[in-house]
Amino acid sequence: MGIQVIDPKEVALREKKRTVVMNTRKLHAWVHYYPNPGDHDELHCHNEDQVFTCFEGECTMRFPDGTSSVLKPGMAALITGGSFYQLVNSGTGPMILMGHRSGNQDNVMIIDYVTRQDIRKTGGPKVRNSVSADQTPA
């Protein structure tokens, strides 16, 4: 792969779904696209550390203790492996995030908060909204 320069907003608006843009032994990166206000995934965590950067819209990250944090364009969330969160498009239009996680994506678990099971084995969590199509988040 060497060096590749991308525009995460362009990737999101072109693909209109979660799109992996890098996947190596040590790191993987993807662009998240949640098209509609209210789109969200389920409360979950991963076994690896990760970073989300907001490029467009507004993302509310909800946590198991009932608190939340809002990401706006230019802001980043630094998440240690094992920390549960939920992503919600809390803006008025599309939400575009770019995520980076340690390790190859094939080795990462998606742990559901309620069952504490790896949801990849059961089809994975989906982006949910009564209007949108399902998408698999990271």
C-alpha positions as CSV (number, residue, x, y, z in Angstrom):
1,M,0.0,0.0,0.0
2,G,2.8,2.5,0.8
3,I,1.3,5.9,1.1
4,Q,-2.2,6.7,0.1
5,V,-3.9,10.1,0.6
6,I,-7.7,10.0,0.9
7,D,-10.6,12.4,1.6
8,P,-12.8,10.7,4.2
9,K,-15.8,12.9,3.3
10,E,-15.5,12.0,-0.4
11,V,-15.2,8.3,0.4
12,A,-18.3,8.4,2.7
13,L,-20.4,10.4,0.2
14,R,-19.4,8.1,-2.7
15,E,-19.8,4.8,-0.9
16,K,-22.6,5.7,1.5
17,K,-21.7,2.8,3.9
18,R,-18.9,1.8,6.3
19,T,-15.8,1.5,4.1
20,V,-12.5,0.0,5.0
21,V,-9.7,2.2,3.7
22,M,-6.7,0.4,5.3
23,N,-6.2,-3.1,6.8
24,T,-2.7,-4.2,7.8
25,R,-1.3,-6.5,10.4
26,K,-0.9,-3.7,12.9
27,L,-3.7,-1.2,12.1
28,H,-7.0,-0.9,10.2
29,A,-9.0,2.2,9.3
30,W,-12.4,2.8,7.9
31,V,-14.9,5.6,7.1
32,H,-18.3,5.5,8.9
33,Y,-21.4,6.9,7.1
34,Y,-24.6,7.3,9.1
35,P,-26.9,9.0,6.6
36,N,-29.9,10.0,8.7
37,P,-30.4,11.8,12.0
38,G,-31.1,9.2,14.7
39,D,-29.1,6.4,13.0
40,H,-27.3,4.5,15.7
41,D,-25.6,1.2,16.5
42,E,-26.0,-0.9,19.7
43,L,-23.9,-0.4,22.9
44,H,-20.7,-2.4,22.3
45,C,-16.9,-2.5,22.7
46,H,-13.9,-3.9,21.0
47,N,-10.8,-5.8,22.3
48,E,-8.5,-3.2,20.7
49,D,-7.8,0.5,21.2
50,Q,-9.3,2.9,18.6
51,V,-9.8,6.5,17.6
52,F,-12.8,8.2,15.9
53,T,-12.4,11.6,14.2
54,C,-15.6,13.4,13.2
55,F,-15.5,15.0,9.7
56,E,-19.1,16.0,9.2
57,G,-22.3,16.2,11.2
58,E,-22.6,15.4,14.9
59,C,-22.0,12.2,16.8
60,T,-23.3,11.6,20.3
61,M,-21.3,8.8,22.0
62,R,-23.5,7.2,24.7
63,F,-22.0,5.2,27.6
64,P,-23.3,2.5,29.9
65,D,-23.5,4.8,32.9
66,G,-26.0,7.0,31.1
67,T,-23.6,9.8,30.2
68,S,-22.6,10.9,26.7
69,S,-20.2,13.0,24.8
70,V,-20.7,14.9,21.5
71,L,-18.2,14.9,18.7
72,K,-18.4,17.7,16.2
73,P,-16.2,18.2,13.0
74,G,-12.5,18.3,14.0
75,M,-13.0,16.5,17.3
76,A,-11.7,13.0,18.2
77,A,-12.7,10.2,20.6
78,L,-9.8,8.2,22.1
79,I,-11.2,4.8,23.2
80,T,-9.3,2.1,25.0
81,G,-10.2,-1.5,24.2
82,G,-13.0,-2.8,26.5
83,S,-14.7,0.5,26.8
84,F,-18.4,0.3,25.9
85,Y,-20.1,3.0,23.7
86,Q,-22.9,3.6,21.2
87,L,-22.6,5.9,18.2
88,V,-25.7,8.1,17.4
89,N,-26.1,10.5,14.5
90,S,-27.4,13.4,16.6
91,G,-27.0,16.0,13.9
92,T,-29.4,17.3,11.2
93,G,-27.8,15.5,8.2
94,P,-25.3,12.8,7.5
95,M,-22.6,11.9,10.1
96,I,-19.1,11.0,8.8
97,L,-16.5,9.6,11.1
98,M,-13.1,8.0,10.4
99,G,-12.0,5.2,12.7
100,H,-8.6,3.7,13.3
101,R,-8.0,0.6,15.4
102,S,-5.0,-1.4,16.4
103,G,-4.6,-4.8,14.8
104,N,-6.0,-6.3,11.6
105,Q,-9.8,-6.0,11.4
106,D,-10.2,-9.8,11.1
107,N,-8.9,-10.2,14.6
108,V,-11.1,-7.6,16.3
109,M,-14.1,-8.7,18.4
110,I,-17.3,-6.7,18.7
111,I,-18.6,-7.4,22.2
112,D,-22.3,-6.7,22.8
113,Y,-23.0,-4.9,26.1
114,V,-26.0,-7.0,27.1
115,T,-24.8,-10.5,26.2
116,R,-21.0,-9.9,26.5
117,Q,-20.7,-12.1,23.3
118,D,-18.8,-11.4,20.1
119,I,-21.6,-10.2,17.8
120,R,-19.6,-10.8,14.7
121,K,-20.6,-14.5,15.2
122,T,-24.3,-13.5,15.2
123,G,-24.3,-11.1,12.2
124,G,-22.8,-8.1,13.9
125,P,-24.4,-4.9,15.2
126,K,-26.2,-2.8,12.6
127,V,-26.8,0.9,12.1
128,R,-30.4,1.3,13.1
129,N,-33.1,3.8,12.1
130,S,-36.6,3.2,10.9
131,V,-35.7,4.9,7.6
132,S,-32.2,3.7,6.8
133,A,-30.8,0.4,5.5
134,D,-28.7,-1.7,7.9
135,Q,-25.0,-1.3,7.9
136,T,-22.3,-3.1,9.9
137,P,-20.4,-0.7,12.2
138,A,-16.9,-1.1,13.4
